[in-house]
Amino acid sequence: MKLLGITACPTGIAHTYIAAEKLSRAAKELDVEIKVETQGSVGTENVLTDKDIAEADGIIIAADKGVDLSRFAGKAIYECGTKDAVKDPKRLIQLFLDGTVVAPQASKKLKSVEEAKQEIRGKQNLIYRHLMSGVSYMIPFVVVGGLLIALALAIGGEPTPTGLAIPENSFWMHISDIGGAAFTFMVPILAGFIAYSIADRPGIAPGMIAGFIAANGSFYDSSAGAGFIGGIVAGFLAGYLALWIKRWKVPKMVQPIMPILVIPIISTLLTGAVFIFVVGKPIASLMNGLTEFLNGMQGSSSILLALILGAMISFDMGGPVNKVAFLFGTSMIGAGNVAVMGAIAAAICTPPLGMGLATLLRKNLYNKEEKEAGKAALAMGLCGITEGAIPFAAGDPLRVIPSLMVGAMSGAVIAMLGGVGDSVPHGGPIVALLGAIDNVLMFIIAIVVGTFVTAFCVNFLKDLKQRKDNVSNQKQAARE
Amino acid sequence: MLITDLLKPESIQLTLESTGKREIVSELAGLLQQTGALSDQAVFEASVLSREKESSTGIGFGIAIPHGKSEGVARPAIALGISRTGVDWDSIDDEDVTIVFMLAIPQHQPGNEHLKILQQLSRKLVDDDFRAALAEAASKEEIYALMAQIAI
């Protein structure tokens, strides 16, 4: 720890220097580095430089006259008289060691979406980061595949007894095939980039190949593939294997061929073998069971699912819980069930839309910054970016998050019951514009209802608090 | 410049006669007056007492350093008095004061050597060993020898 001090007394004869000496000696005893500037009758000595200030963990101002503090903006400062430094210098230093004195908060302004995300990212664990890295690379493939197939069906599909079907060899069949090609990359890309995130470049080949094996049941005698769960398992397996081999101590001569030859081959072989002989089949049947279970969900059980998904999506607005629900919806698109994503798509946009609407409905409950954030939230909501609500949730989580959840859950249930389907892994009104939504009317209704529920809930709770504050303020005023 | 240029043997009182803060200030100012360091003892005393009013100069560990920067000072000087009984000086550690350094600083004095000497003295007083030796000093000679350590 490095501290700085300034001592100054009215005459600048004695106390300035006694205080400085005391602080220096106490710092030495406590094993703390300190530099003390004395503003005395001789003039200012031992002047603190900009470099000193930049490096300092805190500043002790022991002065009986005014000292210019503008140099120390944003630093932890403790101000006291020279007397305090003379009497008990150790206590002053201990204040900094204990963290009792801290730098002033930059200001209590709302955190921007980026800042809040950055903060959350700092807290995420490694496993989650690797998983999300894989998911982020996979999403464009799902979007392209889902959108092209949905478009082909919507425009080129013809009604048949079993639903819409695209005639063989028609133009739209080719478009649909392109979409299908994109889908086949979904799991390999997921696995490949999880492994890439773990082991860097040597992880890509084993990850993708293992992902491909996971997605194709024929490798391990199964009619169905192991889907996205298989992809995740494959990615982590390949990634950590590659990372482990990367750390082997090998002769210098072998080193250059490690990343391009040794690591990929060994980890690909091992991961592939594990899938083919051990985990492939069980995961495939698990996936299969899950899909069938979901497809079979109707009535009350589908409502329960929608409630859970809505709550998860809005709970942390783009955080891990949200992403689990989102990943689930995405994988269901790959498995041919677009209803799950339909419910999620509605829940994704109600938190920011609801907060935006809330700031418009009750202007007196929000400050200027929040109103600005409200407008931004509306725009983000339309584009299906749940994070737009984060600034509000960060500022008042106890009132905002439950409201967001109630709104998102109502939206998700309406979408689920209304038969809304979404064939791209994204939410919000923008998806309807892209033509990826089945049953657009119900989708819009779900969003509007969810948005209003959110806004009413949050304004109700904030209003309650404001009244309570007013009452206690009045009581306080009466007492005084 | 040495501290002994400021502290004359005549301004050292090995046993202070007074027992009160105010009286000791007068007694030591009287010693300074005799060496010709003060031009107006009353004005100087007033400046010392007004400084005391702002906050006590009892810095703890039985030491007080009353001081004044005043028109009543002709040349920079130090007086030293030792109280054998101890005096209440409203010290920051509530202990009675036994050693009193009085510093007289002229309002206008070219150069700042004298200020640096006083600065060194102030810093030195924080040193436990120095204080202990000072408290045990039985003669003006011993005190002089100790003080000679302080120089710039």
Interface residues (C-beta under 8 A of the other chain):
Chain A: P10 T11 I13 A14 H15 T16 Y17 I18 A20 E21 K22 R25 T38 G40 S41 V42 G43 D64 G81 K83 V86 K87
Chain B: R51 E54 S55 T57 I59 G60 I65 H67 G68 K69 I92 D93 L103 I105 N112 L115 K116 L118 Q119 L121 S122 R123 L125 V126
